[in-house]
Amino acid sequence: MQLHDRTILITGASSGIGRCVAERLAGERNRLIISARRDRELQAVARQVRERGGQCLALAADALDESAAAAVVARAAEHFGRIDAALLNIGEGPAYHMGKASAADIRRCMRLNYDVTVNYLAPLIAHMKEHGGGLIAHTNSLAGLLGVPMQGPYSAAKAAVHVLFDTCRTELRRERIRFVCTYPGFIATERVAGDGIPAPFEISPERCAAYIIRAMERETRDAPFPWRTAWLTRLLRLLPKPLAGRAMLGFAPADYG
Ligand SMILES: NC(=O)c1ccc[n+]([C@@H]2O[C@H](COP(=O)([O-])OP(=O)(O)OC[C@H]3O[C@@H](n4cnc5c(N)ncnc54)[C@H](OP(=O)(O)O)[C@@H]3O)[C@@H](O)[C@H]2O)c1
């Protein structure tokens, strides 16, 4: 799907990767619906999009609230008629050592990454079924392909989304709804600056946005990037698990655990 002259919903667009994707898609005569909780930041992104020639509807909403997410999809559909594509980008990966994390910490991570995605996914599928198809993409993570030290709950939540997307792809093929999972490596957004987690082969959010848009346009089912971190991840998945675990601990900070 060429992301030109399309109606595209981007969740988590007030900062970081989502913001960069919105700004990059602005100049292509696209109609964007952007969403996140912080209204002031969202309005600033909307101004940028309009200055670059795109149309933009900014809707502040908390994705943890199922009815608020459904209302964003409904408002977008009412305003623009239909939604052609969506990037479900909301997520957060607080660092937890599994020797210290409580059950509540782990569930919280699931809410911050899984619930915020499915609260948009379900109404979007219903909308696209009614309108003859569309494209739904997700900002997953290479951490969703492995049990990464200090990122266990985050890895598990992202893995849950990619498995769910696999089923969606199979079950909704006839409805012409396509699903794209993108798996960024380390991205230098403000959120992760100074979080203490080593970030080999880190790339800028602007480069990350370019990778995501390319994966959406090519409708790549699973798009891991950048290539160095993607290959490292592939290698770790091929190794026997105890060996892979020890190798990953090699990247852990000195005060780990
Ligand atoms: N940075 C990395 O190294 C990296 C690597 C791989 C994958 N990722 C993934 O990339 C995505 C974006 O991350 P980022 O690094 O760009 O961080 P970010 O700047 O914090 O972006 C997260 C976005 O989600 C929004 N958000 C968070 N919770 C929300 C909620 N409950 N309801 C509505 N909006 C919410 C935030 O806006 P508000 O606070 O205004 O709501 C913000 O716009 C995440 O899914 C993350 O897991 C990041």
PDBQT file of the ligand as one rigid body, heavy atoms in Angstrom, charges set to zero:
ROOT
HETATM    1  N1  LIG A 301      12.896   3.515  21.902  1.00  0.00    +0.000 N 
HETATM    2  C1  LIG A 301      13.270   2.269  21.659  1.00  0.00    +0.000 C 
HETATM    3  O1  LIG A 301      14.454   1.892  21.819  1.00  0.00    +0.000 OA
HETATM    4  C2  LIG A 301      12.267   1.257  21.158  1.00  0.00    +0.000 A 
HETATM    5  C3  LIG A 301      12.761   0.039  20.644  1.00  0.00    +0.000 A 
HETATM    6  C4  LIG A 301      11.857  -0.901  20.165  1.00  0.00    +0.000 A 
HETATM    7  C5  LIG A 301      10.492  -0.638  20.204  1.00  0.00    +0.000 A 
HETATM    8  N2  LIG A 301      10.040   0.552  20.727  1.00  0.00    +0.000 N 
HETATM    9  C6  LIG A 301       8.597   0.768  20.765  1.00  0.00    +0.000 C 
HETATM   10  O2  LIG A 301       8.302   1.943  20.044  1.00  0.00    +0.000 OA
HETATM   11  C7  LIG A 301       7.084   2.500  20.510  1.00  0.00    +0.000 C 
HETATM   12  C8  LIG A 301       7.268   3.988  20.737  1.00  0.00    +0.000 C 
HETATM   13  O3  LIG A 301       8.258   4.191  21.728  1.00  0.00    +0.000 OA
HETATM   14  P1  LIG A 301       9.151   5.520  21.829  1.00  0.00    +0.000 P 
HETATM   15  O4  LIG A 301      10.524   5.078  22.161  1.00  0.00    +0.000 OA
HETATM   16  O5  LIG A 301       8.909   6.389  20.654  1.00  0.00    +0.000 OA
HETATM   17  O6  LIG A 301       8.595   6.168  23.176  1.00  0.00    +0.000 OA
HETATM   18  P2  LIG A 301       7.666   7.439  23.479  1.00  0.00    +0.000 P 
HETATM   19  O7  LIG A 301       8.262   8.661  22.893  1.00  0.00    +0.000 OA
HETATM   20  O8  LIG A 301       7.420   7.400  24.943  1.00  0.00    +0.000 OA
HETATM   21  O9  LIG A 301       6.337   7.106  22.704  1.00  0.00    +0.000 OA
HETATM   22  C9  LIG A 301       5.247   6.454  23.287  1.00  0.00    +0.000 C 
HETATM   23  C10 LIG A 301       3.988   7.122  22.794  1.00  0.00    +0.000 C 
HETATM   24  O10 LIG A 301       2.877   6.413  23.331  1.00  0.00    +0.000 OA
HETATM   25  C11 LIG A 301       2.019   7.326  23.989  1.00  0.00    +0.000 C 
HETATM   26  N3  LIG A 301       1.365   6.627  25.097  1.00  0.00    +0.000 N 
HETATM   27  C12 LIG A 301       1.938   5.959  26.115  1.00  0.00    +0.000 A 
HETATM   28  N4  LIG A 301       0.991   5.443  26.918  1.00  0.00    +0.000 NA
HETATM   29  C13 LIG A 301      -0.202   5.803  26.396  1.00  0.00    +0.000 A 
HETATM   30  C14 LIG A 301      -1.550   5.587  26.771  1.00  0.00    +0.000 A 
HETATM   31  N5  LIG A 301      -1.882   4.898  27.873  1.00  0.00    +0.000 N 
HETATM   32  N6  LIG A 301      -2.524   6.096  25.994  1.00  0.00    +0.000 NA
HETATM   33  C15 LIG A 301      -2.227   6.815  24.898  1.00  0.00    +0.000 A 
HETATM   34  N7  LIG A 301      -0.979   7.056  24.481  1.00  0.00    +0.000 NA
HETATM   35  C16 LIG A 301       0.027   6.550  25.228  1.00  0.00    +0.000 A 
HETATM   36  C17 LIG A 301       2.932   8.462  24.453  1.00  0.00    +0.000 C 
HETATM   37  O11 LIG A 301       2.244   9.685  24.564  1.00  0.00    +0.000 OA
HETATM   38  P3  LIG A 301       1.513  10.279  25.869  1.00  0.00    +0.000 P 
HETATM   39  O12 LIG A 301       2.494  10.158  26.991  1.00  0.00    +0.000 OA
HETATM   40  O13 LIG A 301       1.228  11.684  25.436  1.00  0.00    +0.000 OA
HETATM   41  O14 LIG A 301       0.287   9.473  26.059  1.00  0.00    +0.000 OA
HETATM   42  C18 LIG A 301       3.876   8.563  23.257  1.00  0.00    +0.000 C 
HETATM   43  O15 LIG A 301       3.282   9.322  22.224  1.00  0.00    +0.000 OA
HETATM   44  C19 LIG A 301       6.726   1.705  21.782  1.00  0.00    +0.000 C 
HETATM   45  O16 LIG A 301       5.756   0.741  21.465  1.00  0.00    +0.000 OA
HETATM   46  C20 LIG A 301       8.037   1.020  22.151  1.00  0.00    +0.000 C 
HETATM   47  O17 LIG A 301       7.824  -0.167  22.850  1.00  0.00    +0.000 OA
HETATM   48  C21 LIG A 301      10.902   1.504  21.198  1.00  0.00    +0.000 A 
ENDROOT
TORSDOF 0
